[in-house]
Amino acid sequence: MKMSESLEEKFNDQITLEFEASLVYRQLAVEMEIRDLPGIANWLRTQADEEIVHANKWIDHLSDRNNHPRIGAVPAPKVDVESVLDTFEVALKHEERVSEAIRELYRAAIDDIDSKQLIQWFSNEQVEEEATVSEIVGRLKLIDNDGPGLLRLDSELGARATGA
């Protein structure tokens, strides 16, 4: 069943936000790469790739329902970080923004039975993503720029499997 134009627009906004999230993570990965932290950069690149997968889930849902997926203007990421902690605080802030957008989408789609399962999947995913990034932030606060601690975290995060 085709969704209303106004709901389609909100879904398209979510698609755009997912692509924006991908670019934010990609830029954060660049910031860590130039700081010689390849494991953290790998984790962030993998997260950027996952955000593209998320955008595609929204696109597929719209397309499957005979709506028209559209990617809006995606702003260049404005990322200015001084430390690894800054990096993950930026990531957490962006995840919180995506979570709120999904909650707003849920409210807008409250009577759209065909979207509930997808939105619930994303809601669950966001709880997991915020928890993961929040845990990394907490660990970075414990490390407090300690070189060996950062290198250990770099190694640990670098072990994250990529989607490729």
Beta strands, then each sheet from edge to edge (+ up, - down):
end
